[in-house]
Amino acid sequence: MKIGAQLAVWLCAAFCLICLGGAITALSGAPSIPDALEREASYGYAAFYGFLAVVAAVFGVLSWMIAKGKFGAVE
């Protein structure tokens, strides 16, 4: 199965937004957790989802550059 560059841009954007939502949810709920270990785990989940959002954004930008022909001629 082949995914076009333009479709990859939109899929990366959607995945990035989902990951950012998970990270914000984990960060906003962490201060209300009374147990220190669970609070630290929540911060870890937020960092992981933030990392995934950054990776999705980078691949989205690369896909956008491929779609615009920045790396060579589009066939």
TIVO-2410 file (N, C-alpha, C; in nm, 3 decimals):
# residues 75
REC num residu      c1      c2      c3 atome chaine
REC   1      M   0.084  -0.117   0.000     N      A
REC   1      M   0.000   0.000   0.000    CA      A
REC   1      M   0.089   0.124   0.000     C      A
REC   2      K   0.059   0.215  -0.089     N      A
REC   2      K   0.134   0.338  -0.099    CA      A
REC   2      K   0.052   0.454  -0.042     C      A
REC   3      I   0.116   0.536   0.040     N      A
REC   3      I   0.052   0.655   0.093    CA      A
REC   3      I   0.119   0.773   0.025     C      A
REC   4      G   0.041   0.859  -0.035     N      A
REC   4      G   0.095   0.976  -0.101    CA      A
REC   4      G   0.149   1.077   0.000     C      A
REC   5      A   0.232   1.166  -0.049     N      A
REC   5      A   0.294   1.265   0.039    CA      A
REC   5      A   0.190   1.359   0.098     C      A
REC   6      Q   0.091   1.397   0.018     N      A
REC   6      Q  -0.012   1.490   0.069    CA      A
REC   6      Q  -0.097   1.423   0.177     C      A
REC   7      L  -0.129   1.295   0.157     N      A
REC   7      L  -0.203   1.222   0.260    CA      A
REC   7      L  -0.120   1.206   0.386     C      A
REC   8      A   0.009   1.184   0.371     N      A
REC   8      A   0.097   1.171   0.487    CA      A
REC   8      A   0.102   1.300   0.568     C      A
REC   9      V   0.095   1.414   0.501     N      A
REC   9      V   0.093   1.542   0.573    CA      A
REC   9      V  -0.029   1.549   0.663     C      A
REC  10      W  -0.144   1.514   0.610     N      A
REC  10      W  -0.267   1.522   0.689    CA      A
REC  10      W  -0.272   1.416   0.799     C      A
REC  11      L  -0.221   1.298   0.770     N      A
REC  11      L  -0.219   1.194   0.873    CA      A
REC  11      L  -0.123   1.232   0.986     C      A
REC  12      C  -0.009   1.289   0.951     N      A
REC  12      C   0.086   1.334   1.054    CA      A
REC  12      C   0.026   1.446   1.137     C      A
REC  13      A  -0.046   1.538   1.072     N      A
REC  13      A  -0.109   1.647   1.145    CA      A
REC  13      A  -0.214   1.595   1.243     C      A
REC  14      A  -0.294   1.499   1.198     N      A
REC  14      A  -0.396   1.442   1.287    CA      A
REC  14      A  -0.331   1.368   1.404     C      A
REC  15      F  -0.229   1.290   1.376     N      A
REC  15      F  -0.160   1.216   1.482    CA      A
REC  15      F  -0.092   1.310   1.580     C      A
REC  16      C  -0.035   1.419   1.528     N      A
REC  16      C   0.030   1.517   1.613    CA      A
REC  16      C  -0.072   1.581   1.708     C      A
REC  17      L  -0.189   1.616   1.656     N      A
REC  17      L  -0.292   1.676   1.741    CA      A
REC  17      L  -0.343   1.578   1.847     C      A
REC  18      I  -0.358   1.453   1.810     N      A
REC  18      I  -0.401   1.352   1.908    CA      A
REC  18      I  -0.297   1.337   2.018     C      A
REC  19      C  -0.170   1.332   1.980     N      A
REC  19      C  -0.063   1.319   2.080    CA      A
REC  19      C  -0.054   1.442   2.169     C      A
REC  20      L  -0.069   1.560   2.110     N      A
REC  20      L  -0.068   1.682   2.190    CA      A
REC  20      L  -0.185   1.684   2.289     C      A
REC  21      G  -0.298   1.635   2.246     N      A
REC  21      G  -0.413   1.626   2.336    CA      A
REC  21      G  -0.386   1.533   2.453     C      A
REC  22      G  -0.323   1.420   2.425     N      A
REC  22      G  -0.286   1.328   2.533    CA      A
REC  22      G  -0.184   1.388   2.627     C      A
REC  23      A  -0.087   1.460   2.573     N      A
REC  23      A   0.015   1.522   2.657    CA      A
REC  23      A  -0.045   1.631   2.745     C      A
REC  24      I  -0.131   1.713   2.688     N      A
REC  24      I  -0.194   1.820   2.766    CA      A
REC  24      I  -0.285   1.763   2.874     C      A
REC  25      T  -0.356   1.658   2.841     N      A
REC  25      T  -0.442   1.593   2.939    CA      A
REC  25      T  -0.360   1.536   3.055     C      A
REC  26      A  -0.249   1.471   3.023     N      A
REC  26      A  -0.164   1.414   3.128    CA      A
REC  26      A  -0.101   1.524   3.213     C      A
REC  27      L  -0.059   1.633   3.151     N      A
REC  27      L   0.001   1.742   3.226    CA      A
REC  27      L  -0.100   1.816   3.313     C      A
REC  28      S  -0.220   1.836   3.261     N      A
REC  28      S  -0.319   1.910   3.338    CA      A
REC  28      S  -0.375   1.830   3.454     C      A
REC  29      G  -0.377   1.698   3.442     N      A
REC  29      G  -0.431   1.616   3.549    CA      A
REC  29      G  -0.329   1.574   3.652     C      A
REC  30      A  -0.201   1.590   3.622     N      A
REC  30      A  -0.096   1.542   3.712    CA      A
REC  30      A  -0.094   1.609   3.848     C      A
REC  31      P  -0.112   1.740   3.860     N      A
REC  31      P  -0.104   1.801   3.993    CA      A
REC  31      P  -0.213   1.754   4.091     C      A
REC  32      S  -0.322   1.703   4.039     N      A
REC  32      S  -0.430   1.658   4.128    CA      A
REC  32      S  -0.413   1.514   4.176     C      A
REC  33      I  -0.309   1.445   4.132     N      A
REC  33      I  -0.285   1.307   4.173    CA      A
REC  33      I  -0.211   1.308   4.306     C      A
REC  34      P  -0.268   1.248   4.410     N      A
REC  34      P  -0.203   1.254   4.542    CA      A
REC  34      P  -0.078   1.167   4.555     C      A
REC  35      D  -0.074   1.054   4.486     N      A
REC  35      D   0.041   0.964   4.497    CA      A
REC  35      D   0.156   1.015   4.411     C      A
REC  36      A   0.274   1.028   4.471     N      A
REC  36      A   0.390   1.084   4.401    CA      A
REC  36      A   0.435   0.996   4.285     C      A
REC  37      L   0.430   0.864   4.302     N      A
REC  37      L   0.473   0.775   4.194    CA      A
REC  37      L   0.380   0.784   4.073     C      A
REC  38      E   0.251   0.789   4.098     N      A
REC  38      E   0.157   0.801   3.988    CA      A
REC  38      E   0.168   0.938   3.921     C      A
REC  39      R   0.196   1.041   3.999     N      A
REC  39      R   0.214   1.175   3.943    CA      A
REC  39      R   0.335   1.178   3.851     C      A
REC  40      E   0.446   1.118   3.895     N      A
REC  40      E   0.565   1.110   3.812    CA      A
REC  40      E   0.541   1.027   3.686     C      A
REC  41      A   0.462   0.921   3.698     N      A
REC  41      A   0.427   0.841   3.580    CA      A
REC  41      A   0.345   0.924   3.482     C      A
REC  42      S   0.256   1.007   3.534     N      A
REC  42      S   0.177   1.094   3.448    CA      A
REC  42      S   0.265   1.193   3.373     C      A
REC  43      Y   0.365   1.248   3.440     N      A
REC  43      Y   0.459   1.337   3.372    CA      A
REC  43      Y   0.539   1.261   3.265     C      A
REC  44      G   0.572   1.136   3.294     N      A
REC  44      G   0.641   1.055   3.195    CA      A
REC  44      G   0.557   1.027   3.073     C      A
REC  45      Y   0.427   0.999   3.094     N      A
REC  45      Y   0.337   0.979   2.981    CA      A
REC  45      Y   0.325   1.107   2.899     C      A
REC  46      A   0.317   1.220   2.968     N      A
REC  46      A   0.307   1.349   2.898    CA      A
REC  46      A   0.431   1.374   2.814     C      A
REC  47      A   0.548   1.343   2.869     N      A
REC  47      A   0.672   1.362   2.793    CA      A
REC  47      A   0.676   1.268   2.672     C      A
REC  48      F   0.630   1.145   2.689     N      A
REC  48      F   0.629   1.050   2.578    CA      A
REC  48      F   0.536   1.096   2.467     C      A
REC  49      Y   0.415   1.139   2.504     N      A
REC  49      Y   0.322   1.186   2.403    CA      A
REC  49      Y   0.370   1.316   2.339     C      A
REC  50      G   0.438   1.400   2.414     N      A
REC  50      G   0.498   1.519   2.356    CA      A
REC  50      G   0.605   1.483   2.255     C      A
REC  51      F   0.687   1.383   2.289     N      A
REC  51      F   0.789   1.335   2.196    CA      A
REC  51      F   0.725   1.281   2.068     C      A
REC  52      L   0.619   1.203   2.081     N      A
REC  52      L   0.550   1.150   1.964    CA      A
REC  52      L   0.493   1.263   1.878     C      A
REC  53      A   0.443   1.369   1.943     N      A
REC  53      A   0.389   1.483   1.868    CA      A
REC  53      A   0.500   1.552   1.788     C      A
REC  54      V   0.618   1.567   1.849     N      A
REC  54      V   0.730   1.629   1.779    CA      A
REC  54      V   0.773   1.544   1.661     C      A
REC  55      V   0.781   1.414   1.680     N      A
REC  55      V   0.819   1.324   1.571    CA      A
REC  55      V   0.716   1.331   1.457     C      A
REC  56      A   0.589   1.332   1.491     N      A
REC  56      A   0.485   1.342   1.389    CA      A
REC  56      A   0.494   1.476   1.315     C      A
REC  57      A   0.523   1.583   1.387     N      A
REC  57      A   0.537   1.714   1.323    CA      A
REC  57      A   0.656   1.717   1.228     C      A
REC  58      V   0.767   1.658   1.268     N      A
REC  58      V   0.885   1.654   1.182    CA      A
REC  58      V   0.856   1.575   1.055     C      A
REC  59      F   0.795   1.459   1.069     N      A
REC  59      F   0.764   1.379   0.950    CA      A
REC  59      F   0.656   1.446   0.865     C      A
REC  60      G   0.567   1.520   0.927     N      A
REC  60      G   0.468   1.595   0.851    CA      A
REC  60      G   0.532   1.704   0.767     C      A
REC  61      V   0.629   1.775   0.827     N      A
REC  61      V   0.700   1.879   0.752    CA      A
REC  61      V   0.781   1.817   0.639     C      A
REC  62      L   0.847   1.706   0.666     N      A
REC  62      L   0.921   1.638   0.560    CA      A
REC  62      L   0.829   1.592   0.447     C      A
REC  63      S   0.714   1.540   0.481     N      A
REC  63      S   0.618   1.498   0.379    CA      A
REC  63      S   0.567   1.617   0.299     C      A
REC  64      W   0.545   1.729   0.366     N      A
REC  64      W   0.503   1.850   0.297    CA      A
REC  64      W   0.611   1.896   0.199     C      A
REC  65      M   0.737   1.889   0.242     N      A
REC  65      M   0.847   1.928   0.155    CA      A
REC  65      M   0.859   1.835   0.034     C      A
REC  66      I   0.834   1.707   0.056     N      A
REC  66      I   0.835   1.612  -0.055    CA      A
REC  66      I   0.721   1.643  -0.151     C      A
REC  67      A   0.602   1.673  -0.096     N      A
REC  67      A   0.487   1.703  -0.182    CA      A
REC  67      A   0.510   1.829  -0.264     C      A
REC  68      K   0.583   1.926  -0.210     N      A
REC  68      K   0.609   2.050  -0.282    CA      A
REC  68      K   0.731   2.038  -0.374     C      A
REC  69      G   0.801   1.927  -0.369     N      A
REC  69      G   0.913   1.906  -0.458    CA      A
REC  69      G   1.042   1.971  -0.412     C      A
REC  70      K   1.058   1.992  -0.283     N      A
REC  70      K   1.178   2.056  -0.229    CA      A
REC  70      K   1.301   1.963  -0.233     C      A
REC  71      F   1.280   1.833  -0.246     N      A
REC  71      F   1.390   1.737  -0.248    CA      A
REC  71      F   1.417   1.682  -0.387     C      A
REC  72      G   1.358   1.741  -0.487     N      A
REC  72      G   1.375   1.693  -0.623    CA      A
REC  72      G   1.243   1.700  -0.698     C      A
REC  73      A   1.245   1.658  -0.818     N      A
REC  73      A   1.124   1.665  -0.901    CA      A
REC  73      A   1.020   1.565  -0.854     C      A
REC  74      V   0.896   1.608  -0.853     N      A
REC  74      V   0.784   1.521  -0.819    CA      A
REC  74      V   0.745   1.444  -0.943     C      A
REC  75      E   0.735   1.312  -0.932     N      A
REC  75      E   0.702   1.227  -1.048    CA      A
REC  75      E   0.556   1.197  -1.052     C      A
***
